[in-house]
Amino acid sequence: MKTWLCDLGQKVEIFIPFLGTSRPPLGRCCQSCTPKSWDDFYSKHFSSLRFRDATLVTEEDTRYRGWLVRRICGVLAIWGWKIPADTPKDLPERICSSKRVQDVTSSRSCGTGGDSESQGRWKEKIVQILGEIQAPLSHLMLRLCHWVLLKFLNCLFLNLQLHQGQVEMVLRATRMVGTSASPPSPLTPTPQQELSPDLSLQADVPLVFLSTHKSQLDGFLLSFLLFSQGLGVPRVTVGTQLCSPHLRALLSHLGGIFLPLRMEQRPSEKDEELLGAVLATYMEELLRSHQPVLIFLEEPPTPLCLSPSAREWLALVYRAVQDRAVPDVLLVPVGVAYDLVPGGTKGPLSLGSCLWAACRALRQSFGCARVDFGQPFSLQEFAAKNFTRRCSEEPPKELLLVPTILGTCLEGKKREIWSPGATTATRFQAEEEMVVTKLGLHCLSDAVACSAVTAVGITATLLLHKHWEGVFFSRLMVDFSWLLEEILLRQRDVGFSGQLRVLVQHSVTLLKSHLTFYSVTNVGDILVVPKDSAEALRELNRYSAAILPVFASEAVGACAIRALLVEVLPFLRASVRASDIVLSQDELHRKILELLRLLPPNLLGFQPCQPLNLRSQDIMDKLLQCGLLEYEELESERLVCDVAPQPSCQKRCWDFVESDSDSEDKVPKRYFKLSQPPGSPGFLLFLCRLLGPVMKIYTQAVAFLARPSWPQPEAACVEMLLQFLAEDGLEYPSRSLALSSLQTFKKMGVLEELQTPAGPLLHLTQPFQSPENREKLETFIQQFTQA
């Protein structure tokens, strides 16, 4: 933050969105999963390149100059954009003659007469299925719709920011990169076969963009950006949203690709085999033709959760590389950030509903939008690295929570109770599903990490977690500046710059429908108070959720510190202050691990590849770095909160010992004391409240376990849980958090999945049918919750 003196003598604070000489180096791929890709494409000077407004088209974007060109530059620019080659014209013949499809048709045609007639019927079915998946691109319709989209985006957003360095990085990936190597080794090696450590990026490989999904507008917006920046017209995968036939046909001609209708409607085994063969062959041909593919990893109502349609499309891309249809695929994470997220339509989409939603959107200002591209990385390298890390025979890490909660041992009878069922274990041990799930979650965390933080997100976080009862505008500006610097110190980029007062006014104006303003004339300030309504709470929580991945490590550590203080509170005298308590590193590490085992990594924005022990150590390092903890040299009069691990399975209790009680240990233990960072009052409480919405829904989900009559389908359980949360007074129930809590309970062993003729059903396991054990589970979660 810099202060300038304007001509009128007034001091003006200007925010420059970086510390030092360049912006933070965002979007790097994972160095442990893709070390070869880490050194490719990315360049340090990319972070210092400028931004541009992608919707600002001038005569400089055309080959012509002049007065008339300046007025029709949009039409001339879009007409000059190159449309790469479409899928081959003989695509139906290629699919019909592929070995995968031929194997299916030949096995189904055995014993039938009239080979030519039978083949004709199969070809008609294949062409029909292909027509449900895609349609040829219409060049005239593409240019016309993108011109309309350019006008629409100009009216909808103040600007659409795009980092020129990131675009250059992706453009380099589209060209011939790397060196041609020998044919790639199969991604599924035998146990005796070791993967070659010299895996290198292949030349001339297709690009697949994996994006977060904030709004139904994302598909149009990203298609426009890729087309305008010379990256090609992408084939955009459409998720589970139902579309009318007319809208489906229009989107197909604009580059949309769909799962076949019969696949969405649970086809029979006979139809499913042919649908799967045609779909897999189509993806192979699509990648061979080097058309960019855009896959959305999540659905707008449920952020940070990998959607079933994303798993399906990722599996098709993975199989294409595994079957050597293409040598490799470069994956590009994409992050989308809005000041205000444009709303969509509820129910099935149609041309009329989309036009009505567009008209309603034009009445409202949505501020700014920004798109960020992460570093491309090799799918082949990622898969090879993950196959070398085969799952051990130990129970999943979530199962280790059960002995802690119930006070039992993970031995003998306990193992029988908590081990997953045979069908569940078999399904999750499938190598393809394992790699695809890890890949999807990894790309989702990468896309979230490269997404820019908006001014609205910072303001909503301050109002929800720091000033819920109201705050003066001048104080809000001070806290905005403080939180902004904390975000930049954590190497996260923001999507705005300018004068501080204007930035805060901009974000407050966009949130004005959820705020109440009072003019206090005697102090010359404005009091900003969030409305006490369910809608205001829901929207503020929605926009503040983008801040949680930035402070996720510190928030987990703060909640672990709170849990330790809750345990020691009954043993303290009233005169003892928090600064007099010394925390043991072992106990803090234990509490952090318990919370990490409870919450899934994607919910916190963590990469799923990092071991929990290393992540716990990283969290403690960040707590020391931000000033919440300090190393403590023990003195005889200081109280020590230390619980040494006991060999028995009895419940632990707190002991207060003198500092010299650990002198006999071979390895000296480390201890910390609580500290308040300078210039950040109440930082520990603020971090605890960041995880408040997550922990509150997890706590209420435990109470929900006693409500339904088990067993129940998982989809029905999610709807019942959301209804229960709304009835229980939770103002902003999140579908994503509700689904995450049920998934966590499944992995822990609280719920188990039963296979029935009607489909899989969730059932409450025997130990947690006891109210006492459910109360223990609720108490375990509540220790991390800050009211």
N, C-alpha and C positions, 0 to 999 in steps of 0.2 A: 504494500500500500504506500503510495507516494502522495505528498501534499504539494500542491501547486498554488501560486498566488496569481489570480486572474487580474485583468486590467482594472476591475472595480475595487480591488483590494481585498476581495473575499477569498478565504482559503478553501480550496476544492480538493477533496480526496479522490484520487484516480486509482482504480484497481487494475493492475497488469497481471494477467492470469498465469504467471509463472514466477518461480524464485530463481534468480541467477540470470543466465543469458539465453536460455531456451526452455521450451515446454518439457514436462516430464516425458520420459521415453515409454510411451504406452504401447500396449498391444504385443509385447514380445511373447513368442510361443514358449511352451514349457521346456525348460532346459533338461529336465530329467527324462521326460517322455520322448522328446524330439531334439536330441542334441545336435544332429546333423543340420536340421532345419534352422536351428538357432543362429547359425552363421550365414544363412542365405537371405537375400532380398533386403533385409533390414539394414539401414544406414543411420548413423547418429545424426547426420545433418538433416534427416527428414523431420526431426522434432522442431527444427528452427524455421521450417518453411511456413508460408502464410496460409491463411484460410481464404476461401472464396464462397460467395453465395451462389449455390448451384441454380437458383431460380432467376438470377440476374443475367439475362442474355442481352448482349449489346452487339453492335456492328463488328466489334473485334472478334466475335465468335463466328463470323461469316467471312467469305472470300471477297465480299464487295464492300464498298464505302459510298456514302452519300446521304442526302436528306431523306430520300425514299427508303433507303435501306434501314435507317434508324427507326423507322416506323413499322417496318415489317420484318425486323431482324429475327424475331422469334420463329416466323414461318421459314425464313431462309436457313436459319441455323438447323432447325429440326429436319428440314428437307435435305440438308447436307450430311447429316449423321449417317454413317455406314451401317447397314444391316448385314451381319455376317451370313454365311450360308446356312440354310435351314437344314433340318434332318433330311437324309437322302430321300429322293422321290420314290425309290424302290424299297422303302422301309417295310411295307406289308410283306413283300416277297422275302426280304431278309429275315423277318421274324418267322414267317412260315417255314423257311428252310433251315432255321437254326436247330442244332442238335437237341437242345432242351425241349423245344416245342414238338419236334418230331418224335421224341421219346414218349411224350404224353399222348399225342394223337395215335401213334402206332399201338400203344398199350390199350387204348380205349377202342380201337378199331378192330381188334382181334376177333375173328369169328363172324364178321359182318361181310355181306356180299357187296359187289360193285365198288372196287377200289377207287375208281375215278369219281364216282358219285359221293363216296364217303369223304374223300379228300376235299371235294368242293364244299361240302357242308362244314368241314373243319375250318376251311379257309374263310368262309363267311363268318363263322363265330370269331375267328381271330381278328378279322377286319373290324367286326363290331366292337370287340373289346378294345382294340387300338383306338377306335373312334371315341370311346368313352374316356380314354386316357388323354389324348391330345388331338390337336387339329393343326394343319399347316398355318404358318404365320401369314397374316395379311399385311403386306407392306403399307398399303394406303391407309388401312385402319390403324396401324401402329403409329404412323406419323400424325394422323389426325387426332387420335386419342392423346398422344403425348403433347401436342400443341394445346389441347384443352386442359390437360393436366398441368402444364406450365402456367397457364392463366389462373387455374384453381389454386395451385400452391402459392402463387404470388399474393392472392387475396387471403389465403388462410394463415400464412406465417409471415412474421416480420422478415425473417431470412431463414435459409436452409444451409447450415454451415457444413463445409466439407474440407478436410485437411488435405492440402495439395501433396504433402509428403506421403501420406497414406495412399493416395491415388497413384502416385508414381511407384510406390512399392508394389501395388497390385498389378500395375501395367508391366513392370519388370517381370512379374511372375507369369504373365500371359505370354511373354516372348520365350524364346528358346533359352532356358536356364538349365544349369547343371550340364553334365556330360552324359552321353549315352553309355549305359553300362550293360553288362550282360543281362539276359532275361532275369527278371526278379524271381527270387526264391519264393515258394508258396508260403502263404501267411499262416498255414496250419502245419508246422513241422511235426514229425514224429518225435516221441520222447527221446530217441537216440540221436536225432538230428539237431545240431545246434545252428542257430541263426548266424549268418555271417555278420561280423561286427562292422563290415565296410559297406553297409547299406548307404547308398547315395541317391540323391534326387534324380529321377529320370527326366530326360528332355521331352518336350512336346507332350505335356500331360494336361488334362482338363482341370478347370477350376470349379469348386463347389463352395458356394457361400452359405454359411450357417449363421443365422441371424436370430436375435431376440425378437419377440413379437409383442409389441405394446398396443397396437391398434389394427383395425381392419384396413386402414389406409397404408400400412407398411408395404404390402405387396406392390401397390401402384408406385409408391414413393421410391422404393429401392430399384424397381424396374426402370423408372425414369432416370435415376442417378447413374446406374450402370450403363444405360444406353447413351446418356449425354456425355459420359466421360470416356467413351470409346472402349468400354469393356464388353460390349456385345449386348444382345437382347436375351436376358436370362429366361430360362424355363422355370417358372415360379410354381412350387408345389402348393397346392391348396389342401388345407387340413380337413377337419371333420365338419366344418360349417356347411350346412345344406344350401344349395343354390338352385334357383329355378332353371329350367332347360334353356331359356333364352339367355340368361346371364352366364350360364355355364358355357354355352356356345361362343358368346362374345369373349369371355376370358380365355378360352382355348385358342382363339385366333390371335390373341394378344400375348400368348406365351404361357398361359396357365396350364398345368398338368394336374390330373386328378387321379385318385384311386378309382378303379372301376366300380360302378354302382353296386354290382353284385357282391364285391368284396366288402363294401361298407355295410351290406345288409346280411352279413353272416351266411355266405353261400354254403352249399352242400360240399362234401368232400370231393365229389367228381368235378364240380365247377371250380372249386378253389385251386385244384392242381393245375388246370389250364390257365386260370387267371394269374397265378403266381409265375408260371413259365413265361407267359406273354409279358408280364410286367417286368420281370428280371431281364428278359431279352431286350425289351424297349430301353431300359436304363443303360444296358451295355452299348447299344447303338447310339444313344444320346451322348454318352461320354466319348465314344469313338469319334463322333462328329465335332467334338470340342466346343459344344455349346455350353455356356455357363449355366449352372443349376443353382437355384436359390431355395434353401430349405429352412423353414421356420422351426425353431427348436421347442417352442412353447406356444400355448394358446393364450389370447389376451385375458380371459378371466382367471387363469392360473399361472402367474409368473413364477419363474425359477423352478418349474417342474417340466421334465421332458415329456412331451405329448406322445400318445401312441402313434399318431401319423408320422411324427418325426422319427421314431424308432423304425417304422416301416420303410421310409425313404432312405434313412441311413443304412439299413440292412441291405437294401438294393445296391447302393454305392459300394458298400464293403464287399458284397459278393462279386461285383464286377471286377474289382481288383484281385480278389482271391482266386477267381476263375481265369485270371490273366486276359480278360477281355481288353483291359487297358493296363499299361505297365504300372501306373500309379495315379493318384489323384491329389491335387493340392487343395487343402481345406483352408478357407478364409473366414475366421470369426467376424461377425458384424454386430456392432452395438448401435441401437437407435435410442435417442433421448429427445423428449419433448418437454417444453415448459408446461403446457397442459396437453394431456393426451386426448386426441380427437375421439369422440364417442362413436360407437358403431350402432348397428341395428340389431334388435333382439329377434330371435326366431329365424326362419329361413330367409336367405337373401334373394332379392329379385331386382330387376332393373328399376322398378318404381320405388322400392324401399331405399335403394342406393342413391337415387336422385333426390329423394326427400331428405335423406341424411346429409347429403352434400349441401342442399339449400339451408338446412338448419345450422350446419357448421359455418356457413358464410356469415351468419348473424353474430358470431362470437369470435373474439380474438384469442388465438392459441399461442401467442408469443413466438418464440424461436424453436427451431428443431435442429438437430445435429446427428450426423451419421459418421461412425468411426469404423475403420477397417483394421483388424488385427493382422499380425504377421502370418503369411501362409506357411503351412507345414505339411509334411508328407503323411498321408494315410498309411502307406506301407511301413514307414518307420514307426509310427505310433503303434500299429498293430503288432509289429515284431517286438517292440519293447514290452508291450503288455503281455505277450505270450511268454516272455522270459520270466515274468513275475507271476507264475502260476499260483493259484490259491493254495494255501497250506491246509492241512487237515484239521486245524484248530477251529473251534466254533467262531462265528462272526463276532466282531467286536461288540455289537449291541447286546449279545447274550451275556457278556460279562457284567452288565448292569444288574441283572436279576439277583445274583448273590449279594450285591451291595444293597439292593432295595429290601430284599426279604431276610437278609442276614443268614444266608445258607452258603454252602460250598458248591463249587462246580465240579462235583465228583459223583461217580456211581449213579445213584438214582436221579440226581439232578440233571445229569447229561441225558438220561432217557426222557426226562420231562421236557427239556428245553431244546432238544435237537429238532430241526425242521423235518417235516414229513418227507417221505421218499419222493413223491411226485414234485414237491416244491424244490427239493434239493436237486433232483435231476434237471428240472427246467432251468434253474439258475446256474447250474454247472455247464450248460451248453456254451461252448467257446464263442460261437458267433454272437449270442445274446450278451455275453459278458463284455466282449470287445465293443459292440455297438452301444451298450448302455454306458460304459466308461467313456467312450468317445463322445456321445451326446452330452453327458454331464460335464465333461472336460471342456468341450467347445462352448457350452452354456456359461460356465464360469469365466472362460476367456472373453466371451462377448460382453459379459457384465463388467469385467475388469477394464475393458477398453472403452466402455461407455462414459461419456462426459457427465459431470454433475451439473444440474441446472440451478439457477437462482431460486426458482420456486421450490425445489427440493430442500435447499438450505433453509429457506424461510419457514416452510411447513414443518421441518424438523424442530426448529427453535420454538415455534408456537405450540407444537404438540408435546414435546418432551422437556421443555425448559420453562415456558411461559404460558401454561395452559390457562391460568387465571387472568391473563392480560399482561401487556407490556407497553411502555411508552415507545414511540417510534424512534426516538434518539437512542434508547437503550437497545432496541432491536438492531439498529445500525451497528452498534458496538459489537454485539454478539455475532452478527452476520460477518463482520470483519474477522473476529476471532475464529469462528468455525471455518471460514474460508481459508485462513492460513493453516489451520490444522489439516484440512483436506489436501492442500498443496504440499505440505510437509510429508504426507504419506504417498507422494508421487502419483496423485490422481489429478486428471485434468478437469477443467470446468468449461462449460459452453457459453461463456459470456465474458465481457470486459467493459470497462467504462467507469463513470462516476459512481461512487458508492451510494449516494442518496438516490440517484436515478435507478440503480439496480434494485434497491430495496423497494422503492416505489413501484417499479415494474412488477415485481413478484407479488407484492401486496395487492396491487390492482387486479392481477389475474386471479387471485384467491378471494376477491372481495365478496363473492356470493356466500362464502363460508365464514366471514368475519364481520364484526361490528366495530364501528369507529366512533369514538367520543372525543370531541374537541375540549381540551382543558385549557381555558383561556388564562387562568392565573399562573400557569407554568409555561404557557406558550408551546404546548406539545399536543400530540394526538395519542390517545390510548387505543391500542389495537387488542381486541378480545375475540378469541374464537367463539363461534356460536355453539351453544350447548345443545346440539342436535345430532342425531345418528348420521345424517348425511355429511355434516361438517367433519365429524370424527373419521368417518370412512374415507373421505377425500384427502384429508390431511395425512392420515396414515398411509394412504396409497402413494402420495408423492414423497413422504419422508422415508419410505422403504428403500429408496435408491441410495440413502446415506448409510444404511446398515452394512453393506459390503465394504465400505471404506474403513469403518471402525470395528469390523467384526472381531478381529483378534483382541482388541482392547475391551470390547463389550463382553466377550466370553471371560476374559480375565477378571473384569470388574464383578461379574456375577459370581465367579468362583470365590473372590475375596469376600463378597457379601455372605455366601454360604458358610465360609469359615467363621465369620463374625457371628452369624446366627448360632452356630454350634457352641461358641465360647461364651455367648452372652449370659446364659444361666449361671456361669461360674465366676462372673466378674462382680466386683464391688461397684457400688454406685459412683464412687469417686474416680474410677479408672477411665481414662480417656482412650480413644481409638489410637492415638499416637503412642500410647504406652504399651500397646500390644505388638509383639514381634511374631511374624508369620514364618512358619517353617517352609522351606522350599519343597520338601517332600509332600507336605499336606496340600500346598497350593497346586502342585503338579497333579496330585490325586483328584482334587476337585475339578481342575480344568479337564482332565481326561474323562471324568464322569459326564460333564456337560457336552464335550465333543462326541461322546458315544451316544448321547441322547439325540442331538440335533444332527440332521444330515448335512454334509458339506455344501451341497448346492443351495441350501436354504440360507447359508451365511456367505455365499460367494467364494468358498474355498475350492481349490482344485482337489479332486478326489484322489489324486495319486500320492499326496504327501502323507507319510506315516504319522500316526497320532502323537507318538513320542516327540518327533521333530516339531510338529505343529505346536505342541504344548510348550516346548522350550522356546519356540519363536514367540509365542504369546507372552511368556514371562519376560523375554528380552524387550518386547515392545512396551510392556508395562513399566519397565525400568527406563526405557528411552523417553517415554512421554512424561515421566516424573511422578507416576502414581505410586511407585515403589522405590525404596532406597535400600542399599545394602546396609546391614546393621552389624556393628561390632558389639557382641553381647556384653552386658554388664551384669553384675550380681543382682541388682535390684530390678531388672527388667523382667516382665512376664513373657514366657515363651509358649506359643500355641504349637505344640508338636505332638503328633500321634504316630509313634513308630509302628510299622507293620507287624502284626502279631501272627505267629504261626497257626494259631487256632482260628476258627471261623466265628468267634464271638464278636459281638458288636463292639466297635471301638468307642472309647470315651476320651475326653480331654484330660490331659495332665499338665500341671504347671510346674515346671522344673527350673532350677537355677541354671545359669549359663555354663557352669563347669560340669554339668551332668553328662555332656557329650564328649568329654575329654578322652574317654576310653575308646571311642570309635576310631577305626582305622582311617576312614575318610571323613574329614570334617564336614559337618552339615552347614548349609547356608541359610541365613535368616534375613528377612526383610521387615521393614516397618513402613506403615502407610505414610504417604506424603501428599501434599496438595501442589499441583504444578503452578508455578508463578503465572499469574494472568489468566488462570482457568479455574475460578471458584466453582465448586460443585461438579467437577468433571467426572468423578467416580459415580455420582448419582445420575448424571446425564447418560453415561455409558450403560448403566444398568437399565435405564428406562428405554434405551434403544431396543433392547431385547424383550421389553415388557409385553408388547402385543404377541410375540411368538410364545413366550412362556405362559401367558394367560390362556391362550387357546389350548395349549397342551394340558394345562391344569383342568380346564373345563372338559376336555376330551376324556379325562379319567372319570369325571362324574357322569359323563354320557354313557360309559360302559355298562352302567347298571340299568339303563333305560330300555333298550330294544330287546325283543325276544330273539335270542340267537338260535340258529345261524341266519345271516342276512347277506345278500349280494353286496359287494363293495360299493357299487354305485349308489345303491339305496342307503348304505351307511353314511356316505358323504352327505347326501341330501338331508338325512335325519339329523346328522351332527350340525349342519348349518342351521337347521330349524331350531335345534336345541340351544345353540349359541345365541340366536336372536331372542328366544324366549327367556334365556337366562340373564338378559340385560347387557350382553356384549354388543356394543354399538356398531362395531365394524368387523363382523365375521368375514374371514378371508377363505375363499375356496382353496387357495394354494396351501395355507397353513392347516386347514382341516384335513385335506388329503395327505399332507406331510405327517400329521400326527398319527393317522391310521396306518400309514406305511411304517412309521417308527415302531408302533405297537406290534405290527406283524413281525418285524425283524427282531424285536426284543423277545418275542414269545408270549406277549400278552394276548394277542390274537393269532389264530392259525387259520390257514386256508384249507377248506375241505373240498375235494372234488366230488361232485354229485352229477347225476344225469342232467339236471337242469343247469349245470354250470358251476363254477367255483363259488363257494360261500365262505364268509368269514364267521368264525366261531370263537367265543371267549374260552381260553384255556382253563383247565381245572383249577390251578392255584389261584387265579385271579377272579374266580367266581366267588371267592371269599371276600366279604366287605373289609375285613382287616387288612388283607393284602392290597386291595385297591386303595385303602387309606394310606398304606405305606408308600405306594407309588405316587399318590398325590402329594404327600409330605416331601418326598424326594424331589419332585419338580418345584414345589413351592419354595424350597430353600434358595433357589436361584432367582426368584421373582421379586422385583422391587415395586411396591405399591405406589 
